[in-house]
Amino acid sequence: MTSMLLTPDMHATHNSDTHSHDMYSSDTHSSAARDSAPHVQIDPAILYFGTPVVLVSSRNADGSANLAPMSSAWWLGRSCMLGFGARSATPANIQRTGQCVLNLPSAHEASLVNRLVRTTASDPVPPHKLAMGYEHEADKFARAGATAVPSVHVDVPRVAECPVQLEAELEAVHPMAVRDPLRRGGLVALELRIVAVHVAPHIRMAGHAHRVEPDAWRPLIMSFQRLYGLSDVPVESELARIPEEAYRRGAAGAVVASPSAS
Ligand SMILES: Cc1cc2nc3c(=O)[nH]c(=O)nc-3n(C[C@H](O)[C@H](O)[C@H](O)COP(=O)(O)O)c2cc1C
């Protein structure tokens, strides 16, 4: 397939939020339409094509527990990489204490995630977050309606409601976008070592002591701010109320490129 640049007219049509749903609803899902339509080059404000939601618990400087939804996460072996806006409370907590817990919600726990949208432990709330409607929340566990249970290896509580809880220690800090004058200093990737894995009994694979049953484990997935539970039916997403363009660098009130960013 060749890709092609949008003319100004095409740009207006293809980028129109009001038209996009109708235009792309059924036609483009048929294989005939997929085979014949040339790709078009677009300029999305965010590139969140779909990753699991993680509720990261960490310890604030005053000793209280923090809980932050995030989704720039992937695993390799026993290691995990998490991408954060560098000035958020959570990455600061993890770098100061060297510890956190990655609590993985399924679609059933989407309400916990939704209740934490646009909250931060930072006080005062940084200007870019204020512009997106964020507010300070000192007790994120209470705000989420999450039950804190002690961890085994780290001094950070787990979220009892989440079917998967991964205790983790900080391995390395990787500054991101270091050659991008616009984003330099705004993003950080934290490399974690998973030191303990806790799973709810209902997602264990029958006959195997240490395996997860993929048909039983349905991670909550965030794709372009919408939440999914690995079925065709989207889950209610509070995050999706933030206009995508608010994430574009340079836009009024924009953050550093992530539902995430900072
Ligand atoms: C579904 C979802 C996914 C998010 N993904 C990220 C992410 O990958 N990285 C990030 O820095 N923030 C992400 N955020 C935004 C953080 O939750 C937000 O910055 C929050 O204020 C962090 O809490 P803290 O400031 O107390 O650390 C996400 C939010 C939601 C609701």
The ligand as a Tripos MOL2 file, in Angstrom:
@<TRIPOS>MOLECULE
LIG
   31    33     1     0     0
SMALL
NO_CHARGES

@<TRIPOS>ATOM
      1 C1         -6.7150    5.3080   31.5590 C.3       1 LIG1
      2 C2         -5.6040    6.2790   31.9130 C.ar      1 LIG1
      3 C3         -4.3470    6.0880   31.3870 C.ar      1 LIG1
      4 C4         -3.3080    6.9690   31.7100 C.ar      1 LIG1
      5 N1         -2.0460    6.7100   31.2220 N.ar      1 LIG1
      6 C5         -1.0150    7.4380   31.6660 C.ar      1 LIG1
      7 C6          0.3190    7.0920   31.3030 C.ar      1 LIG1
      8 O1          0.5480    6.1160   30.6020 O.2       1 LIG1
      9 N2          1.3300    7.8620   31.7930 N.ar      1 LIG1
     10 C7          1.1110    8.9520   32.6070 C.ar      1 LIG1
     11 O2          2.0590    9.6210   33.0100 O.2       1 LIG1
     12 N3         -0.1500    9.2780   32.9610 N.ar      1 LIG1
     13 C8         -1.2120    8.5590   32.5310 C.ar      1 LIG1
     14 N4         -2.4870    8.8940   32.9120 N.ar      1 LIG1
     15 C9         -2.6990   10.1500   33.6780 C.3       1 LIG1
     16 C10        -2.3240    9.9990   35.1400 C.3       1 LIG1
     17 O3         -3.2660    9.1730   35.7910 O.3       1 LIG1
     18 C11        -2.2830   11.4050   35.7640 C.3       1 LIG1
     19 O4         -1.1220   12.0620   35.3030 O.3       1 LIG1
     20 C12        -2.3280   11.4100   37.2680 C.3       1 LIG1
     21 O5         -2.4200   12.7470   37.7170 O.3       1 LIG1
     22 C13        -1.1220   10.7510   37.9360 C.3       1 LIG1
     23 O6         -1.3100   10.7810   39.3330 O.3       1 LIG1
     24 P1         -0.2080   11.4890   40.2680 P.3       1 LIG1
     25 O7         -0.0430   12.8940   39.7600 O.co2     1 LIG1
     26 O8         -0.8040   11.4460   41.6490 O.co2     1 LIG1
     27 O9          1.0240   10.6850   40.1180 O.co2     1 LIG1
     28 C14        -3.5470    8.0700   32.5740 C.ar      1 LIG1
     29 C15        -4.8270    8.2600   33.0890 C.ar      1 LIG1
     30 C16        -5.8490    7.3770   32.7680 C.ar      1 LIG1
     31 C17        -7.2080    7.5870   33.3690 C.3       1 LIG1
@<TRIPOS>BOND
     1     1     2 1
     2     2     3 ar
     3     2    30 ar
     4     3     4 ar
     5     4     5 ar
     6     4    28 ar
     7     5     6 ar
     8     6     7 ar
     9     6    13 1
    10     7     8 2
    11     7     9 ar
    12     9    10 ar
    13    10    11 2
    14    10    12 ar
    15    12    13 ar
    16    13    14 ar
    17    14    15 1
    18    14    28 ar
    19    15    16 1
    20    16    17 1
    21    16    18 1
    22    18    19 1
    23    18    20 1
    24    20    21 1
    25    20    22 1
    26    22    23 1
    27    23    24 1
    28    24    25 2
    29    24    26 1
    30    24    27 1
    31    28    29 ar
    32    29    30 ar
    33    30    31 1
@<TRIPOS>SUBSTRUCTURE
     1 LIG1         1 GROUP 0 **** ****
